[in-house]
Amino acid sequence: MSSKSAVILGFLSAAALAAEADRIVINPKSAYPEGPAVAHGAIYYAEMGDDRVMRWNGTDNAPVWSREGCGPTSVARGTNDTLVILCDREQVLVRITRDGKTVEVISRDKNGREFLTPNASINDASGGIFWSASGLFSPTAKAEGAVMYLAPDGTLRRVAEGIHYSNGVALSPDGKLLYVSEHLSRRILAYDVGANGALSGTRVFLNLDDVVGKAEHDWDVGPDGLAMDHLGNLYIAEYGGGRLIVVDSHAKLEATISFAEKYVTAPLLIDGERRIFVTAPVSFEDPQAYGEVYSVVNPLYGKD
């Protein structure tokens, strides 16, 4: 987390979070929450099941934007004080103002190609956005997932392809490595980041079964949203597994955090990395079945 993000969110703990509580329910009735981001002194997150984006200001949740048929899955900071929303169902990106006015809809990359199922996003230090275009979520799906890069000047291009359902994305503290969940292969990929969002040097950072042990699980259980702290520890939402998995920069297991909701989608580090904002849907088959949004103590930093 940047120092700016830590400052922005420091007030959330003091104002509303009661920092002594290990687990706080931020939203007890959220329709398939996903993809949170810090922006404009608040946390914005998607509710795919209700086709809307929510804002949590440390005290209250409020809807700020909706678009029928969008199926939003992630929020990122855009240029000129905007937000960029990924619409999974509609398969577009939508740029909005912080108060919910639609500014632009993007449906193709710079070469005129459409993209499949926008999913997760992360801002880089230059004002660009890396995001995943996942492909089809099916046990028989081809490896057609991609990573896209929306440059600060608005240029959109593919920077990686051939991923077996690209999902969560996270950047190393120095911005030189991009981590990508390859959900249907139960592993995390790593890429070297070059100029203007270029990616190279694809390799496997970890296989999830090597970290948490190989066990019987359904085809849909795999790594979803990612977050990375200032020391390079990676926080992995295990979709279908009902937990967050935390590993260090060498892929060694540091901690796990379990949730009642099976389909945990994304973590976001807040309050100077002492807490984690977690989106947790309750159902894969019914996006309108209500899950919860939490703030939980970070086991690495949250307790003395």
Phi, psi and chi 1 to 4 in degrees:
 res  aa     phi    psi   chi1   chi2   chi3   chi4
   1 MET       -  139.9  172.6 -178.6  -75.2      -
   2 SER   -73.3  159.3   68.8      -      -      -
   3 SER   -62.4  -32.4   59.2      -      -      -
   4 LYS   -62.9  -44.5  179.6 -180.0  179.3 -178.3
   5 SER   -63.7  -39.0  -64.8      -      -      -
   6 ALA   -62.7  -41.8      -      -      -      -
   7 VAL   -65.6  -45.5  170.5      -      -      -
   8 ILE   -57.1  -41.6  -72.6  173.2      -      -
   9 LEU   -95.9   -2.5  -71.7  173.4      -      -
  10 GLY   -59.1  -36.8      -      -      -      -
  11 PHE   -67.9  -23.7   84.2   93.1      -      -
  12 LEU   -63.6  -40.7  -63.4  178.6      -      -
  13 SER   -66.9  -47.5  175.9      -      -      -
  14 ALA   -65.7  -36.6      -      -      -      -
  15 ALA   -82.4  -33.3      -      -      -      -
  16 ALA  -144.3  -13.5      -      -      -      -
  17 LEU   -93.1  -12.9  -84.1 -174.6      -      -
  18 ALA    50.3   76.9      -      -      -      -
  19 ALA   -58.7  -16.6      -      -      -      -
  20 GLU   -74.8  -15.2   71.4  -83.7    4.0      -
  21 ALA   -82.0  129.6      -      -      -      -
  22 ASP   -68.1  -34.6  -74.8   -3.4      -      -
  23 ARG  -141.1  125.0 -176.5  167.6  -56.0 -156.9
  24 ILE  -125.6  133.2  -60.7  160.3      -      -
  25 VAL   -83.8  116.2  176.3      -      -      -
  26 ILE   -82.5  -42.8  -62.4  -60.3      -      -
  27 ASN  -140.0  111.9 -172.0  -20.7      -      -
  28 PRO   -82.9   -4.9   32.1  -35.9      -      -
  29 LYS  -145.2   79.4 -167.0  176.6 -179.5 -178.7
  30 SER  -122.6  126.6 -172.6      -      -      -
  31 ALA   -84.4   95.0      -      -      -      -
  32 TYR    53.6   68.2 -148.8   93.4      -      -
  33 PRO   -74.2  145.2   29.2  -35.7      -      -
  34 GLU  -156.8  168.8  -70.2 -159.7   73.5      -
  35 GLY    54.4   52.8      -      -      -      -
  36 PRO   -75.4  154.5   29.8  -35.3      -      -
  37 ALA  -150.5  149.0      -      -      -      -
  38 VAL   -84.4  128.7  177.3      -      -      -
  39 ALA  -158.7  135.2      -      -      -      -
  40 HIS    55.0   40.4  -46.2  -54.8      -      -
  41 GLY    74.8   17.3      -      -      -      -
  42 ALA  -146.3  177.0      -      -      -      -
  43 ILE  -111.0  126.0  -63.5  174.7      -      -
  44 TYR  -105.6  139.9  -69.0   78.7      -      -
  45 TYR  -146.4  156.7   60.3   96.3      -      -
  46 ALA   -89.5  147.7      -      -      -      -
  47 GLU  -122.1   93.2  -76.0 -167.3  -30.7      -
  48 MET   -59.9  -38.7 -175.3  179.8 -176.3      -
  49 GLY   -67.5  -24.0      -      -      -      -
  50 ASP  -112.5   10.5  -80.9  -18.5      -      -
  51 ASP    53.7   44.7  -79.8  -28.1      -      -
  52 ARG  -148.2  166.4   66.1 -175.8 -175.2  180.0
  53 VAL  -113.8  135.6  169.1      -      -      -
  54 MET  -108.0  154.5  -59.2  -69.3  -70.0      -
  55 ARG  -124.3  129.9  177.7  173.3   56.4 -146.1
  56 TRP  -114.9  120.2 -175.3   65.2      -      -
  57 ASN  -100.6   12.5   63.0    6.3      -      -
  58 GLY   103.2  -15.8      -      -      -      -
  59 THR  -130.3  -44.9  -56.0      -      -      -
  60 ASP  -127.6  151.4  -58.9  -52.6      -      -
  61 ASN   -99.2  136.2  -67.9  -78.5      -      -
  62 ALA  -145.7  136.7      -      -      -      -
  63 PRO   -71.4  137.8   23.8  -30.9      -      -
  64 VAL  -119.9  -15.6  -63.8      -      -      -
  65 TRP  -162.0  145.2  176.6   84.4      -      -
  66 SER  -146.6  155.5   64.7      -      -      -
  67 ARG  -154.0  113.0 -178.3  179.1  173.7   90.2
  68 GLU   -60.2  129.9 -175.0  175.7   -1.9      -
  69 GLY    84.9   -1.9      -      -      -      -
  70 CYS   -67.4  -51.8  164.1      -      -      -
  71 GLY    64.3   57.7      -      -      -      -
  72 PRO   -65.7  140.2   27.0  -35.5      -      -
  73 THR  -124.4  -13.1   53.0      -      -      -
  74 SER  -160.9  152.9 -169.7      -      -      -
  75 VAL  -124.7  136.6 -177.9      -      -      -
  76 ALA  -134.2  160.0      -      -      -      -
  77 ARG   -78.9  129.9  -64.0 -178.3  -59.3  -83.0
  78 GLY  -102.0 -180.0      -      -      -      -
  79 THR   -77.4  161.8   55.5      -      -      -
  80 ASN    54.6   42.0  -60.4  -40.4      -      -
  81 ASP    67.2   28.5 -141.2   22.9      -      -
  82 THR  -107.0  173.7   62.4      -      -      -
  83 LEU  -119.5  149.2  -59.5  170.3      -      -
  84 VAL  -115.0  122.1  174.5      -      -      -
  85 ILE  -105.4  132.0  -46.7  -57.1      -      -
  86 LEU   -92.2  122.8  -84.7   58.9      -      -
  87 CYS  -103.8  104.4  -68.7      -      -      -
  88 ASP   -67.3  -47.8  179.5  -86.3      -      -
  89 ARG   -73.2  -44.0  -69.8 -160.1 -169.0   99.5
  90 GLU   -77.0  -19.2 -168.0  178.5   -2.0      -
  91 GLN    61.4   50.7  -56.8 -167.4   80.4      -
  92 VAL  -141.9  166.7  -62.1      -      -      -
  93 LEU  -107.1  141.1  -88.9   60.0      -      -
  94 VAL  -125.6  125.9 -178.5      -      -      -
  95 ARG   -95.1  129.1 -169.5 -175.7  -59.3  -84.9
  96 ILE  -130.7  163.4   68.2  171.2      -      -
  97 THR   -79.2  166.7   66.4      -      -      -
  98 ARG   -62.7  -22.3   70.1  169.0   75.9  178.4
  99 ASP   -97.9    7.5  -64.9  -39.4      -      -
 100 GLY    98.2   16.7      -      -      -      -
 101 LYS   -88.8  128.3  179.0 -177.8  177.2 -179.1
 102 THR   -73.0  127.1  -63.1      -      -      -
 103 VAL  -106.1  -39.4  175.6      -      -      -
 104 GLU  -156.6  144.8  179.8 -175.0   16.7      -
 105 VAL  -120.7  126.2  177.5      -      -      -
 106 ILE  -113.3  123.7  -55.8  168.9      -      -
 107 SER  -121.3   -6.2   60.8      -      -      -
 108 ARG  -144.4  156.0  -63.4  176.3 -175.5  -89.6
 109 ASP   -83.0 -175.5   66.6   17.5      -      -
 110 LYS   -65.8  -19.2   71.1  169.7 -171.5  174.0
 111 ASN   -96.1    7.3  -64.6  -43.3      -      -
 112 GLY    84.6    6.7      -      -      -      -
 113 ARG   -84.7  138.9  -68.3  176.6   62.7 -173.6
 114 GLU   -75.8  168.0  -62.4  177.3  -27.1      -
 115 PHE  -130.1  151.4   36.0   80.1      -      -
 116 LEU   -97.3  128.8  -74.1  173.5      -      -
 117 THR    42.9   73.5   51.7      -      -      -
 118 PRO   -53.3  140.6  -24.8   34.9      -      -
 119 ASN  -133.4  -65.8 -162.7  -34.3      -      -
 120 ALA  -132.9  156.7      -      -      -      -
 121 SER  -145.2  158.6   57.6      -      -      -
 122 ILE  -149.4  136.1 -173.6   70.8      -      -
 123 ASN   -80.8  144.0  -73.0   93.6      -      -
 124 ASP  -101.6  178.0   68.2   10.3      -      -
 125 ALA   -72.6  -16.4      -      -      -      -
 126 SER   -91.9   -3.7   70.3      -      -      -
 127 GLY    98.6    3.5      -      -      -      -
 128 GLY   -85.9  171.3      -      -      -      -
 129 ILE  -133.7  121.5  -58.0  168.9      -      -
 130 PHE   -87.2  136.6  -72.8  101.4      -      -
 131 TRP  -150.8  155.3   57.6  -85.2      -      -
 132 SER   -97.4  135.8   56.9      -      -      -
 133 ALA  -111.3  103.0      -      -      -      -
 134 SER   -75.5  -34.2  -60.5      -      -      -
 135 GLY    94.6 -158.0      -      -      -      -
 136 LEU   -91.4  139.0  -60.3  179.0      -      -
 137 PHE   -96.0   93.2 -167.7   51.2      -      -
 138 SER  -157.5  147.6  163.7      -      -      -
 139 PRO   -65.6  -17.3   22.3  -33.0      -      -
 140 THR  -106.8    9.4   59.6      -      -      -
 141 ALA   -67.4  147.4      -      -      -      -
 142 LYS   -76.3  160.9  -62.8  178.4 -179.1  179.0
 143 ALA   -81.7   80.2      -      -      -      -
 144 GLU  -118.0   17.3   54.8 -173.9   -6.6      -
 145 GLY   -72.1  153.0      -      -      -      -
 146 ALA  -137.6  164.2      -      -      -      -
 147 VAL  -113.4  131.6  177.3      -      -      -
 148 MET  -111.9  158.0  -45.9  -71.7  -68.5      -
 149 TYR  -132.8  119.0 -175.3   70.7      -      -
 150 LEU   -96.9  106.9 -179.1   62.6      -      -
 151 ALA   -74.0  160.1      -      -      -      -
 152 PRO   -56.9  -27.7  -25.9   34.9      -      -
 153 ASP   -84.8    3.6   65.9    2.1      -      -
 154 GLY    94.9   -6.3      -      -      -      -
 155 THR   -68.9  132.5  -57.7      -      -      -
 156 LEU  -119.4  125.6  174.9   61.5      -      -
 157 ARG  -146.2  159.2   68.4 -175.3 -168.1  -79.8
 158 ARG   -79.4  135.6  -77.0  168.0  168.1   75.7
 159 VAL  -121.3   -8.3  -70.6      -      -      -
 160 ALA  -157.5  147.6      -      -      -      -
 161 GLU  -142.4  177.9  -66.1 -173.1  -84.0      -
 162 GLY    74.0   29.6      -      -      -      -
 163 ILE   -99.9  138.3  -55.9  167.5      -      -
 164 HIS   -82.0   78.4 -154.3 -166.4      -      -
 165 TYR    69.5   80.5 -157.7   84.2      -      -
 166 SER   -65.1  137.3   51.2      -      -      -
 167 ASN  -135.5 -111.5 -156.1  -32.6      -      -
 168 GLY   -64.3  151.7      -      -      -      -
 169 VAL  -134.7  144.6  -73.6      -      -      -
 170 ALA  -151.8  148.8      -      -      -      -
 171 LEU  -107.2  144.5  -77.6  164.5      -      -
 172 SER   -64.5  161.0   61.2      -      -      -
 173 PRO   -55.7  -33.0  -27.7   35.8      -      -
 174 ASP   -90.8   -0.1   61.3    7.0      -      -
 175 GLY    75.7    8.3      -      -      -      -
 176 LYS   -92.5  -10.6  -65.7 -179.4  178.4 -179.9
 177 LEU  -128.2  137.7  -66.5  173.8      -      -
 178 LEU  -112.8  128.7 -179.9   74.9      -      -
 179 TYR  -103.3  137.3  -63.2   86.4      -      -
 180 VAL  -133.9  128.2 -179.8      -      -      -
 181 SER   -72.0  125.9  -65.7      -      -      -
 182 GLU  -103.0   84.4 -170.1  174.0   30.7      -
 183 HIS   -55.2  -51.4 -169.3  132.2      -      -
 184 LEU   -75.3   -9.6  -67.7  176.7      -      -
 185 SER  -104.0    2.0  -66.9      -      -      -
 186 ARG    53.5   48.2  -79.0 -175.6   60.8   77.0
 187 ARG  -148.9  165.9   62.2 -173.8 -172.6  176.2
 188 ILE  -113.8  128.1  -52.7  -65.3      -      -
 189 LEU   -96.3  156.0  -55.9  176.6      -      -
 190 ALA  -128.3  142.4      -      -      -      -
 191 TYR  -131.2  146.5  -62.7   83.1      -      -
 192 ASP   -80.0  135.3  -63.6  -45.3      -      -
 193 VAL  -100.5  125.3  178.7      -      -      -
 194 GLY  -108.3 -161.6      -      -      -      -
 195 ALA   -66.0  143.5      -      -      -      -
 196 ASN    55.6   34.4  -59.5  -44.8      -      -
 197 GLY    80.4    8.0      -      -      -      -
 198 ALA   -64.9  140.8      -      -      -      -
 199 LEU  -118.1  144.8  -61.6 -178.8      -      -
 200 SER  -154.2  175.2   62.4      -      -      -
 201 GLY    64.4   42.1      -      -      -      -
 202 THR   -57.3  130.9  -46.6      -      -      -
 203 ARG  -152.5  166.7   66.1  -95.7 -165.8 -166.1
 204 VAL   -88.3  121.0  175.9      -      -      -
 205 PHE   -79.6  -44.5  171.4   65.6      -      -
 206 LEU  -157.5  150.7   66.0   79.8      -      -
 207 ASN   -99.7  126.9  -71.4  -68.0      -      -
 208 LEU   -59.9  -37.1 -147.2   53.1      -      -
 209 ASP   -64.4  -28.3  -72.9  -13.9      -      -
 210 ASP   -72.1  -22.3  -67.2  -19.3      -      -
 211 VAL   -91.3  -46.2  175.1      -      -      -
 212 VAL  -108.2    1.0  -65.3      -      -      -
 213 GLY    92.4  142.5      -      -      -      -
 214 LYS   -81.8  130.0 -167.3  169.3 -175.8  177.5
 215 ALA  -147.1  165.7      -      -      -      -
 216 GLU   -65.2  130.1  -69.7  -70.2  -29.1      -
 217 HIS  -154.4  157.2   51.0   70.0      -      -
 218 ASP   -70.6  163.1  -65.8  -28.3      -      -
 219 TRP   -61.6  -26.7   67.2  -92.7      -      -
 220 ASP   -84.2   -4.4   60.2  -26.0      -      -
 221 VAL   -81.9  119.2 -180.0      -      -      -
 222 GLY  -172.6  178.6      -      -      -      -
 223 PRO   -72.7  129.5   27.0  -33.5      -      -
 224 ASP  -110.7 -121.8 -162.6  -33.2      -      -
 225 GLY   -63.7  150.7      -      -      -      -
 226 LEU  -126.7  154.2  -56.6  175.7      -      -
 227 ALA  -147.1  152.7      -      -      -      -
 228 MET  -133.1  137.8  179.9  158.8  -83.3      -
 229 ASP   -95.1 -176.8   67.8   25.3      -      -
 230 HIS   -69.6  -17.0   70.6  -70.9      -      -
 231 LEU   -98.1    1.0  -67.1  179.8      -      -
 232 GLY    89.0   13.1      -      -      -      -
 233 ASN   -75.0  136.5  -62.5  -58.3      -      -
 234 LEU  -107.2  130.1 -174.5   65.3      -      -
 235 TYR  -106.0  120.9  -60.0   70.8      -      -
 236 ILE  -118.4  121.6  -54.4  164.6      -      -
 237 ALA   -81.0  118.6      -      -      -      -
 238 GLU   -92.4   95.6 -171.1 -178.3   25.6      -
 239 TYR   -62.9  129.5 -174.8   86.0      -      -
 240 GLY    86.2  -15.3      -      -      -      -
 241 GLY  -102.3   -9.7      -      -      -      -
 242 GLY    65.8   36.8      -      -      -      -
 243 ARG  -159.8  162.4   60.8 -175.9  173.4  179.9
 244 LEU  -101.0  139.9  -68.3 -178.0      -      -
 245 ILE  -117.9  128.5  -62.9  165.4      -      -
 246 VAL  -114.6  126.0 -172.9      -      -      -
 247 VAL  -125.9  157.5  -59.9      -      -      -
 248 ASP   -86.0 -174.0   68.4   11.0      -      -
 249 SER   -68.8   -9.3   58.6      -      -      -
 250 HIS  -108.2   15.8  -57.5  -71.6      -      -
 251 ALA    68.4   23.8      -      -      -      -
 252 LYS   -88.2  135.0  176.1 -174.6  174.9 -176.2
 253 LEU   -65.2  128.5 -178.6   65.1      -      -
 254 GLU  -109.2  -36.1  -67.2  -72.1  -23.8      -
 255 ALA  -168.0  159.1      -      -      -      -
 256 THR  -132.5  148.4   59.7      -      -      -
 257 ILE  -130.9  120.1  -51.8  169.5      -      -
 258 SER   -97.1  152.5  -63.8      -      -      -
 259 PHE  -133.7  152.6  -64.2   85.1      -      -
 260 ALA   -66.9  -33.7      -      -      -      -
 261 GLU   -75.9  132.2  -66.5   78.4   15.4      -
 262 LYS   -74.6  -34.2 -173.3  177.1  178.8 -177.9
 263 TYR  -102.8   64.6  -65.1   98.7      -      -
 264 VAL   -65.0  130.6  178.1      -      -      -
 265 THR  -108.8  -34.9   51.1      -      -      -
 266 ALA  -160.6  142.9      -      -      -      -
 267 PRO  -109.0  152.0   34.3  -27.8      -      -
 268 LEU  -140.7  125.3  173.4   70.4      -      -
 269 LEU   -79.0  130.3  -61.5  172.9      -      -
 270 ILE  -134.8  174.5   62.3  172.5      -      -
 271 ASP    52.1   52.2 -168.3   20.6      -      -
 272 GLY    62.9   30.0      -      -      -      -
 273 GLU    71.2    8.8  -60.8 -176.4  -10.7      -
 274 ARG   -78.4  -18.9  -67.8 -173.7  -66.2  -87.6
 275 ARG  -133.4  165.0  -59.4 -169.2   70.3   91.7
 276 ILE  -127.4  126.4  -47.6  168.7      -      -
 277 PHE   -86.8  123.5 -173.4   93.2      -      -
 278 VAL  -127.6  129.5 -178.2      -      -      -
 279 THR   -99.7  132.0   50.7      -      -      -
 280 ALA  -140.8   86.8      -      -      -      -
 281 PRO   -64.3  158.2  -21.4   32.9      -      -
 282 VAL  -103.2  -15.6   73.5      -      -      -
 283 SER  -144.5  138.9  171.9      -      -      -
 284 PHE   -83.3  -37.8  161.3   51.8      -      -
 285 GLU   -79.7  -26.3  -63.8 -179.7  -16.5      -
 286 ASP  -125.2   92.9 -178.6    7.7      -      -
 287 PRO   -60.3  -19.6  -23.0   34.7      -      -
 288 GLN   -89.5   -2.4  -69.9 -172.5  -48.6      -
 289 ALA   -70.9  130.6      -      -      -      -
 290 TYR   -76.6  128.6  -69.2  113.1      -      -
 291 GLY  -106.6 -159.3      -      -      -      -
 292 GLU  -133.9  159.3  -65.6 -170.7  -60.8      -
 293 VAL  -118.9  133.2  177.1      -      -      -
 294 TYR  -122.8  159.3  -63.4   94.9      -      -
 295 SER  -119.0  122.2  165.1      -      -      -
 296 VAL  -123.6  153.9  -58.9      -      -      -
 297 VAL   -66.5  134.8  165.4      -      -      -
 298 ASN   -76.3  117.0 -174.0  -20.1      -      -
 299 PRO   -64.7  -16.8   22.8  -32.4      -      -
 300 LEU   -85.0  -30.1  -87.3   58.3      -      -
 301 TYR  -131.3  -13.2  -52.9  116.0      -      -
 302 GLY   -80.9  -11.7      -      -      -      -
 303 LYS  -128.5  141.3  -65.8 -177.2  177.5 -178.4
 304 ASP   -75.0      -  -65.8  -28.2      -      -
